[in-house]
Amino acid sequence: MSSSGINCPLTWQGVGDITIFLGLVGLTLMEHGLVREGFSSHLLLKNWLQFSVGIVAWWLLGYGFAFGNVEESEFIGKKNFGGEDWLQERDHNHGACASFFALCGFFVLFVINGAISERTKYHVYQWYAWWVMLFAWPVVVAWSWGGGWLDMELDKPLIDNGGAINVHLFAGAFGLIGAIFLGPRIGRYSSSPSVFHMKFHVAYILGATLVILGIFGLNQSLSPDGVSRGLSAVNTWICAGVSSIVSLKLLTIFSTDIHTHLIAIYQGFIAGMICVSNSAYNTTPWQAGLLGLISGIVFAAGFYFCRFNKIDDVLNVTATFFFPGIIGGILPGFITDDNGCFWQGISGHTLATQVVGVIVVTGWSMTWAVILFGSMAVFKAFRLDKDLELSKLNTCEIKQTGWKLPEGAENTARESNQS
C-alpha cells in the first residue's frame, strides 16, 4: 500500500476502461434483445441516465469511500471525496483508479437492470443508481480492493482478481432480490412462453459478444502481472467454451427453440468466464476445463431454479452472474496453485477467507436490495401500474414523475387486458 493510503489493484490501465465500457453497451443490447417488442426503446433512456446519476455519486462520495485511506478504519475510506487531492496526488493515479472502478460499478448497475426489466417505474432506476454508486457498492470495494478488513484482517487476503465477488456476485444478488419483489410480468407464467421469447436476436448476440469482451477486460485489468495475464486469458477461454457446450446440452434437453439455444450458448459462456475469473491467473488449463464443466451445470441449475420458483429474471442474472459469482468467489481457496487446499493439500486459510467474502458480500448486497426495493414495494413506488405495463412503454409519454399513458389510452389498455 502506498503512503497515500491508496490501495488500487488496477494493473492494466486504459485498455480495461475501453473494454468494460463496451461491456456496458453490450448489457444494454442484451436487455434490448430479451425484452418484448414495445419495451425496448426506453432502455437507451434509463441506462445512460443512470450513468450520469451514478458518476456524480461516485465522484462526490463513492470513490472516497472505496479507496480513500481505508486502512485506518478497515471498513470505509475517509478522504479524496469530490475529487479532493486527485490533481495534487497525480503519482497516486487517482484518475485511472476512479475511472476504471466507476465503470465496474456501472457494470453492476446494468446487470441489475436486466433482472427487473419491463415492469419497473422510471424513478426507481435513478434512486438505486445513486445509492449503489454512492455507498452500497463502494463499501464492498473498500473491504477488499481498497485494503479493508477482508484484505488485512484475516489469515489470507481475499482473492478477487476477476471481480467474481465484488462485481458479479454483488450485482446478481441485488438483481435477484429485485426480481423477487417485483414478481413476474403479467402473463409470464400463465400464457404461452413464446410470447416472452427474444425478438431482437441480432441485438442480443452483439450485446453478449460485447459483454464477453467487457468481462475479459475486467479479468485482465486486475491480473497481478503480465505473465499472469496471459495465463488468465487462455484459461478464461477454455473454461467459458466448455461451460457453453455443457449449458447448451442441459438447457436444450426439454426446449428446442432458438431463444433457449442462444441463452445457453452465450450466457453459458459468460457464466464460465465468471466462474474461472478469480482463479484463471494461477491454475492449469486442464483445471480450467474441469471448472467449465462445473460452470455449465451451475448455470443450468440457476436457469431452472428461477423457472421452478417462477422468478421472472429477464436477463437470467441469477444463472449468469449470481450462482457463477458464488462458485468463482470460493474456488481460489480450492484450486489456485499457491493457496488451493484441494490441489496443494495446504491449510484452508484462503478457502476460509473466500467463503467469508462470498457470504458477507452476498448478505450486504441482499440487505440493501431488500431495504431499497422492499420500501418502494411497500409504498407501491416500485412496479409499473398495470395499465402502463399492458400498454407497453414505447407508447407512453415521459413526464418528470415517470412514464404516463397518453390521454385516452387507459381504456385501450384495459380492453387489451380483458381480451
Secondary structure, 3 states (H helix, E strand, C coil): CCCCCCCCCCCCCCHHHHHHHHHHHHHHHHHHHHCCCCCCCHHHHHHHHHHHHHHHHHHHHHHHHHHCCHHHCCCCCCCCHHHCCCCCCHHHCHHHHHHHHHHHHHHHHHHHHHHCCCCECHHHHHHHHHHHHHHHHHHHHHHCCCCCHHHHCCCCCCCCCCCHHHHHHHHHHHHHHHHHHHCCCCCCCCCCHHHHCCCCHHHHHHHHHHHHHHHHHHHHHCCCCHHHHHHHHHHHHHHHHHHHHHHHHHHCCCCCCHHHHHHHHHHHHHHHHHHHCCCHHHCCHHHHHHHHHHHHHHHHHHHHHHHHCCCCCCCCHHHHHHHHHHHHHHCHHHHCCCCCCCCCCCCCHHHHHHHHHHHHHHHHHHHHHHHHHHHHHHCCCCECCHHHHHHCHHHCEEECCEEECCCCHHHHHHHHHHC
